[in-house]
């Protein structure tokens, strides 16, 4: 495998050449998969892991660090209101509680998309619960947050 050779020897050969060229290589990789299981199932090469696994940093999923959610919301909110030139001044009562109670199976990307949706749908500078997508918190399995949304048929009439 050529990648293993580059990682090991820190040099490359251009196609059609025999001359080795030294490279200053730094590799940062990330995964959301269980690498040990992937190796045991033959889906990831153990020798590649040995070459790239110098330092491992475990970042727990968002559902395990709820205390970070308000900071992420603030960060995304500032980005989106600047990008969309919207003046968001308030978050509806209870909205933060809903956002904190959700487990985010899509992790940080899902939270980012939810905040973007809230900013897009805000028409009066207030982020509202009614603008949330249909999400089901673990303790309210049948509750839908989009109760204020109209169906396509209702919109057409």
N, C-alpha and C positions, 0 to 999 in steps of 0.2 A: 504494500500500500504506500503510495507516494507521500501521502500526508504524514504517515508515521516517520518516514525517512527525513522529511523536512523538519519535523518536530525534534527528532533525535540529533540530526547533524547540523541543523540551522543553515542549510544551503539548498539551492535549487538548480535545476538544469533546464534551460529553455528548450523547447521542442526543436529538434534538428541540430542541437549543439551538444558537445561533450564537455563544455566548460562549466565548472561549478561556480555559482555565485552565492556568496555569503549573504544571509539575511538576518536582520535584527528582528526577531519575532517575539511578540507578546500576544498571548491568546487568552481571551475571556470568553467563557462559555456558560450557558445557563440551560436548565431544563426543569420541567415540572414532572418528569418521570422518575420512577424508582430505578436508579441505575443498576443497583445490585440485582434486582429482578430481571432487568433487561439483559444483563450479562448472563445470568443463569438460564434464560430462555434463548440465548444465542442471538439476541437482537442488537447487542452493542458489544464491540470488541474490548476485551479486558486489557489487551496491550495498549490500545488507544487511551483508555482511562488512566493507566499508569503514567502515560506521558503528559496528560493534560491536568491531572488532579494534584497540583502542587498545593493549592490552598482551597479549601471548601468553605463557603459561606452559606449557611442555611437561612433562608428568609421564609418564615412561616406564612401560610396563606392569610389573607385579610381577615377571614372569619376567626382566626386565632389572635388577632391584634386589633380588636375593636377600638382601642384608644387612639389608633392612628387615623381612623376614618374621618373625624372632623378636620384634621389637618389636610388630608387629601381632598376633601370636599372644598375647603377654602382655596387650595391651590388650583384645582380644576375650575372652580367658580370664577376666580380672578382671570384665568386664561380665557375662558369662554366669554365672559362679559366684555373683556377687552376686544377679543376677536370679532364678536358680533355687535360691538358698540351698544351694549345694553346696560342700563343702570339698574342693577339688582340691589335692592336696599334691605330686603327682609326675607327670612325663611319662615314659611307657615308654621304655626304652632303644631307640634307633634310630628312634623316631617323629619326632623333630626332623629327622633326616637325610632321612627320606622326605618330610616336609613341605617341606624346602629343595630337594629334587631335582625336585619337581613344577613344571610350567610355568604353571599356573593360567590356562587360557584364559578363565575367567570373572573373572579379575583379583581384586581385593580382596574383592568380594562372594562369590566362591567360597571364598576362604580363611576368611572370616567364617562361612559356612555349615558348612564342615568343622569349625571349632573349636566351633561351636554343637552340631553332631552329637556330637562327642567328649565334650562336657560332658554332654549329655542322656543318652548311653549309659553314662557312667561310673557304676558302682554302688559303687565302693570308694575313690573319691578319686584314682584313677590314670587318666590318659588312655592308652588302649591302641591299638596298631597294628591290632588286630583290629576295632576300631570305626570304622576309616576307611571311607569309601565306596569303591566300586570306582574307583580312579584308576590310570592307567597312566603311570608316568614314562617319559621319552623313551628311557632306556636299558634298560627292562624292559617291552617292549610287550605281553607276554602274562601278566604277573603280576597277580593280583587280591589286594588287601589284605583283602577281606572273607571270607577263607577260613573264619573261625570262625562265620560267620552260618549259620543254618539256613534251609532252604526252607520255604515255607508248608505244604507237605505234611508235613514233619518236625515242624513246630510243632503241627499239628492232631492228630498221632498221639500 
